[in-house]
Amino acid sequence: MAAQIDLHCHSTISDGLLAPQDLVAHAAKSGIKVLALTDHDDITGLAIARDAANQHGIHFVNGVEISVTWKRRTLHIVGLKFDAENDALKSALANVRIGRDERAKQMAEGLAKAGIAGAYEGAKEISKQSIMTRSHFAQFLVKNGHAKDVKTVFKKFLVKGKPGFVEHQWMSLESAVSLITNAGGQAVIAHPGRYDLGTINMLLLMHEFRSYGGAAIEVVTGSHNPPQYQQFAKIAHRFSLKASLGSDYHGPGLSYMAMGCMPDLPVGCDPVWADWSEAQYLNVK
């Protein structure tokens, strides 16, 4: 049965293709009953999304996806059900966005040295008023014929050792978790299967995350395959973490999985939403 909850998706506020209100309308058409908007390092779309959710009969949850640096790796921490008016959280995210723009300029400089001019301006035009992400650079490079699709762009230009890669120092794991929990929310490790950590570092990450007050990990998410659902369900149980579920939807052509197509959590998982008032509107367990 397809899950009716989606706790990870993106709008044009970060690197999604749909405006917040259009994303919510799409979620409604996809059968989603409980939705969290989790734009990268930005929560300015939450109020618009909440208003749209009310119009479509969707139960809306505040969300964000924060970039962190852990052992010189970039990880993402999703925050759920926090107070969007928390001053410390808003200030910290504003600082992250300043850092994102500096990284974007450095990425463009690297691409220019490889013979690709105008990448900053091109990515900024695609991003419009939203923060600039690697996805915007990828779309620019595809548009200008430097690669056939976004996935190829990342492999050819935007990963370590390639012209557009910039090693950036994001927020610490402890800071991100603390900001979310101090704002009354729950911190979730996003798509853990995407991080090439190895067994020992993966377990160390879970231990540290839990010690800082982390609440859950994404077990079912767009970039995970069925064996990984089971793998991370076991890890969640081992570390007494709750399980989350989200498509990581960015829009047509930029998503691992469409909204409304995710399976339920594996049997035995403790859902991160189990004690939420919104859970009463779901058929999932």
N, C-alpha and C positions, 0 to 999 in steps of 0.2 A: 504494500500500500504506500502511495506517495505521501510524504510528510506534509503537514499543513502549516509548518512553522519554518521560518527562514531567518536566521540570526546573523547573517553575513552577506551584505550586498553593497554596491557602490553606485553613486549618482554622479552627475556632472560636477558636483562640489569637489570631488577628487578625480578619479580616472574612469568613471562610468560614462556610458553614452546617453543615458536618460536623465532628464531633470528629476529632482526629488519627487514631484507630484506625478510625473509620468511613470517613474519607477514603481510607485505605489499602485497606480492604476494597472500596470502590468502584473504586479504581484496579485492583485485582486482577480484578474482574469486567469491567473495560473493556479487559483485555488488556495492561496496563502491566507491564513486567518490570523497569524501572529507574525509580525515583521519587525526586524531591527535594521535600521540604516547604519552602516559602519564605514563611513568614508575615512580615507587616510588622513589622520592627524587634523581633522576638521569636523566641527559639529554644527556649522552654520546652517546646514540643510535640515536639521531635525525638526524645527518648528513647522516648516513648510510640509515636510513629510507627515508629521503628526496630523495637521489639518486635513491633508488629503486622505490619510488613513481613516479619519473619522467619517469622511464623506463616503468612503467605500466599504465601511463596516469592518475594517481591519483593526486589530488591537496592536497598537504601536509601542515599541520599546526603544528607548534611547540607546544609541550605539556609536562606537568609534573604533578605528583600527590604528593603533599606535606603533610606530616604527621604533625598534630598540636594537641596541648593539649588545651582543653576548658572545664573549670569546672571539671577537673580531668577525662575528657573523651577524647579518641582519635578520632579525626575527620580527614577527608581528604579534602584538597582543591586542585582542578585541576587548573592549569594555562594554558592559551591558547594564542597563537599568540604573545608571548614575544620574546625579543631579546635573543637568546641563548648564545650570547657572553657577556652578562651583567656580569661584574665582581662581583658585590655584590650578585647576584643570585647564580652564580657558587660557590662562597666562602661559602655561607650559606648552600647550598646543600651538599658540601663536609663535613661540620661540622655535618650535620644530619646523613650522612653515617657513620661517626666515632661513633656517638651515637648508631646507629643501630647495629654495631658490638659488642659494649659493652653490649647491651641488649641481643644479641644472646648468648653471653657467660653466662649471668645470667640465661637465659632460660634453657640452657644446664645443668647448676648447679642444677636448680630446678628439672629437669627431672632425673638427676643422683640420687638425693635423693629419688626419687620415684622408683628407680631400673632400670632406662633406661640409660645405659652408651653409650658414643660415639655420643651423639646427635649433638654436635657442629661440629665435624668432618664430620658426616654423612650429615648434612644439608649443610655444606660448599661444600662438593663434589657434591651435587645436584645443588647447586647455581652456581657452576663453578666460573667464574670471576665476577659474578654479586653480588649485595648487598644481604645480607641474610635477609629473611623475615619469618614471621610465616608460610607462605605457604611452604617454604622449609623444615621447621621442620615437618610440617604435612605430606609432602611427604615421609620424612625419617621414620616417625612413621608408616605410612601405609605399606611402603616397608618392614619393619621389624616386621610386624604382630601385632602391638599394637592397631590397629583399622581397621575396614573394608574399610573406605573411609575417604577422607579429612574432610568432614563435621562432621563426628563422632569424629575425632581427636580434632577439635576445641572445641567441647562440653566437651570432656573427659579430655583434657590436657591443652588447650591454652587460656581458658577464665578465668575471675576473680575467684579466689578461687581454681584453679586447679594447678597442679605441674609446668607446663611450662609457667604460666602467670607471666609477669613482668610489673609492673606499671612504665612507662617510661615518662619522661618529654620531650615532643617534642617542636617544635617551637610554639610560640603563634599565635593565629588567626590573630591578627593585623599585626604581622611581616610577616606572609606568604602572606597576601593580599597585603601589602605594597611592598614586594619584587617583586611580580608578576606585579603589576601596575606600579611600578617605572621602570620595564624593558619593559614597553610598552604593557603589556599583559592584559588579562581579567581573573579575579579570579572567580571560580565557586565552589559552595559547591557540593562535590561528594555524590551520592546516599544518600540523607538525610533520606530516609525511613529506612535505616539500623541502625540509631542511636536511642537508646531507651531513648529519651529525655523527653517525655511527652509534653503536649500541651504548657504549659507556657515556658519551656526551649527552645522548638523549635521556638516559636515566638521571644524569647529573642535572640536566635542565629541569626535569620534572621535580626533582628534590628541591632545588633552589626556588623554583616557582612556587611550590607548595609552602615552603618556609617563609616566603614573603607575603603570603596570604592569598595566593592565586586560587581560583575557585574551580576551573574546568579546563578541558581541552576539547577542540573540535575533533569529534570522532568521525562523523559523516560530514564531508565537505566536498565541493566540486572536484578538487584535484586528487582526492583519495580514491583508490579502487576497493572493491569488496574485501580482499584480504586485509587491507589496511584498516577497514572499519573494525574488524575483529582484533587486529593488533593493538590499535589505540583504545579500544574498549577494555582490553586486558590491562594496558598501562594505566588507564584512568582508575580502574579498580585497585591496582597495586598501590597507587599513591593517594587513594581516597579522594580522587578528583571527580567532579561531576562531568557529564558528557554534553557537548553542544553540537548543534547541527546548523549548517548554513551553506548555501550554494556558492558563495563568492561571486555572485552574478555581476558582470560589468556591462552587459548588453550584447546584442547579436554580433557574433564573430570575435568577441573578446572574452568569452566565458568558457569555463570547463564544463559547466552543466547548466541547463535551463532551470529557471525557477519552477517549483512545483513538481520536479522530476526526481527529487531525492527520496531514497528509502527512509523508513523509520530507523531509529537507533537500534543497534543489536540488543537482543534480549539480555536483561541483567544490568544494563546501564542505568545510572542515576542521572536523569535529565537535569540540566542546569535550571530549567524552568519548573521543576517539580512543585515548588512551593510558591510559584507566582500566581497571582489572581488570574492572569491570562490563560493559565493552563486549563481552566474549565471549558474553554472554547475549542479545545483540540480533541481529536480522536486518537492521536498518538499517545503512547504511554511514556 
